[in-house]
Amino acid sequence: MYKFLSAALIVLLFLVPTNSQAKEFEWLDNLNVQALADSSGFRVRLATRFHIDDVEIRAVLNQVNNASDAYMVLRLGELSHRPLNDVIHSYNNNKHKGWGRLAKDLGIKPGSKEFKALKNGHDLDGGKSKKSQKKSQKNKGKNKNKGKK
């Protein structure tokens, strides 16, 4: 019985980081929904955001599992200052390890501003991540009457 409990505990310890990492990047699911709803619009957003043409966007999309992975590959290339081909190669070899590990392998240190930018969400809507957009919306009305008598 003791061996069984020990083995179960070890398995759980290995699963916890995976689940917490999945929560850190859960915004990717929403990005996939957006891409499925309007694939050509999503490609335009990627092309505009990363300043590349549709041919290159299609090439990236053909080399990854889904649309949000294309965004992440492009973003990781930008943040790590690595060529896109290197990022795609690393993605194809290590995608099972998770985005945090992939970022680390590309030289993006956990806890750095670049890593935090990845976790905060995409920046396809006007250059701001979803979290920073929510914060600015929350603070819009806070100082509304300041200075008025």
N, C-alpha and C positions, 0 to 999 in steps of 0.2 A: 504494500500500500504506500509506503514511504517513497519508494522509487517512482511509482506512478505519479504521486503528487509533485515530486521534484521535477519530473519530466514535463508535467503540465505547466508548472511555474516557469520553467525555462522557455517553453513555447510561447507563453503569454508575454514574457519579457521581450521577446523578439517581435511580437505583433504590435505592441504598444507604440513604438516609434512610427511604424507604418500607418497606423490609424491616425495619429496626431499629424503626421505629414500630409495625409490625405485631406484632413480638415483645413490645413494651411492653404491648400491649393484647390479648395472646393469650388471656387469661382470659375474654374476651367469648365465645369459642367454647363454653367450658364452660357459661357462663350460658345460652346459647341451647339447649344440650342439656337443661339442667334445665327450661327453660321449655317445650320441646317434650314432655318427659316428663310434666309436670304443669302445664298452662297455667293452670288455675284457681288452683292453689296459688301459682304465680308471680305472678299478679295480686294475690292476697292479700298476698304478701310485699312487692310494690311499694307497695300501698295502705298497709300498716302502716308501712313504712319512710319513705315520703314524706308520710304523713298526708293522703291524698286518697282520694276514694271510687272505687268500681269504674267508674262512668260516665266519670270523668276518665281513669282508667287505660286503659280501652278506647279512648277518644278519642286518646290518645297512641299506643297500639299501632297504631291505624288510619292514623297519619300517618308511621310510620317503617317501615324495611325488615324489622326483626326485633325480637325481645323484648329482646335486649341493647342495641339502639339506644334502646329506650324507657327502659331504666335509665339509659343515658348521658345522654340528653336531660334526664331528671329531675335527675340528679346535677349536670350542667353548670348547670342553672338554679339549683340550690341553691348551688353553689360560686361562681357568678358574680353571684348576687343579681339575676339578670335574670328578667323574666316568661317563663313557659313558652312563650307564643306567639312571643316574640323568639327563643328558643332553637330552637324547631321551624322557624321561618323560616330561621334561619342554617343549621341542619342540612340542610334541603331544598336550599339554595343551594350548600352547601359540603361535603357529605358525602364527595365524591370526594377531598377534600384530606386527610382523616384526622382522627382525634380530637385529636391534638396541635394541629393548626392551628385546628380549630374552637374548642378551649378558648382558645387565644391570641386569636382573633378576638372571643371573648366577654369578654376582659379577664383571663383566668387566665394569669399569667406562667409561662413555663417555669422549672422549678427551685423554684417556690413550694411551700409546704406543700399548697396546694389541688391543684396539678398533680401532685405526688407521690402524693396521695391517689387521684387518678384512675388513675394507673399501677399502684398497689398492688393493685387489684382491687375487687370489689364489697363492699358492707357490708350485705348483706341478711340475714346470719346473726348477729344479736345486735349489730349496729353496728360490727363489726370487719372490716377487710379480710382477705382470705385470707392475705396475707403476715404481718400482725400476729398472726393466729391461729396460724400455723405457728411463729412465734418464741416465742409464749407456751407452746405445747406442747413445744417443744424445751427451754425453761428450767424446766419443771415439776419435774423431778427433780434439778436441779443442786445445790440447797442442802438436800437432804433430811435429811442427818444433821448439819447445822450446829447447834451448841449442845448436842448430846447427848454424854454422856460414857460 
